[in-house]
Amino acid sequence: MTDNAPLVEIAALDVAYGNRWSRNHVLRGIDLKIGQGEIIGLIGETGSGKTTLARSILGLTPVVSGTIAVDGQSVAGLRGRRRRQFRRSGAVQYVFQDPLQSLDPDLTVRASLVQSLRIRGVRDAAKLEDAATTAIARVGLSENLLDRLPGRLSGGQRQRVVIARALITEPKLLICDEPVSALDASNRILMLDLFSRLRSELGIGQLFISHDLGSVAGISDRILVLSEGRLVEDGPTERVLREPEHPYTQRLIGSAPRLAAAR
């Protein structure tokens, strides 16, 4: 694909659970694009469809209609072996909210980091070790932590390990599901700075999923707002914060005192 082509392109996306006789529509008529190296904040209350949209991009959720292309590849209809191949390509990686639940408590940091490479068939010990040390350094952690189990790490360290594990496949897009909500204020700031550096140094695009507008407004290029399964706002962060068009977005900003004051 060309450098100026969208990394993710979604058109007229509908997603529903159930069957043809009883369907619960979660997403309706979603149109959006994510550019190469772009940071997007996806905001919406619980149940608005944020996680379903993320799962659709990963090819994990069947769609009723519409198209999804990731790095030029259609993923909306992937099944079986083709879906596994897409997931193992590592082009898109998911960073979960709770790192303690997403890390195997019985695997060292080193083993967790290289697990995805082993699944892809990498067996050379030197290559695996080099990949692990490079990934841990990129998130600002010491190599001394590679032999530790997750239970011996702080919350901020565990979240960085999860990010390092995502980086090891050299992804083009990180989908981050509430990546800072479980952290204290100081670690939250450090983590947001890390995500910003990953874009500037590695050119990785990022989709931040959150119910908190303030947590991603500072680093996002654009803000997307989901409400009841529909994309009700999509625009540059500064414009959305200063001149929100949809009443739901206006209420979100009004409920965040610092954002309302800045506006």
QUICORZI-V364739 format. One line per field, one symbol per residue. phi: phi as a letter, one per 20 degrees, with the letter a starting at -180 (. if undefined). burial: b if it has 24 or more other C-alpha atoms within 12 Angstrom, else e. Layout:
phi=???
burial=???
This chain:
phi=.ffefffcccclfccbdocfebddfdcclecaccfgmeddeddrfgnfofffffffffmecfdfbocccclndfcfdfclfffffffffmfccddefdffeedffedfggfffegffffeofcfffffffffffffffdmdeffefeeegfedffffffffffgffffelfebdddelfcfedfgfffffffffffffffedmefbdedbedfffcffdefcddcdblndeebbaggffffecfeegfffffffedgffffff
burial=eeeeebbbbbeebbbbeeeeeeeebbbbbbbbbbbbbbbbbbbbbeebbbbbbbbbbbbbbbbbebbbbbbebbbbbbeeeebeebbbbbbbbbbbbbbbeebeeeebbbbbbbbbbeeeeeeeeeebbebbbbbbbbbbbeeebbebbbeebebbbbbbbbbbbbbbbbbbbbbbbbbbbbbeeeebeebbebbbebbeeebbbbbbbbbbbbbbbbbbbbbbbbbebbbbbbbbbeebbeebeeebbeebbeeeeebeeee
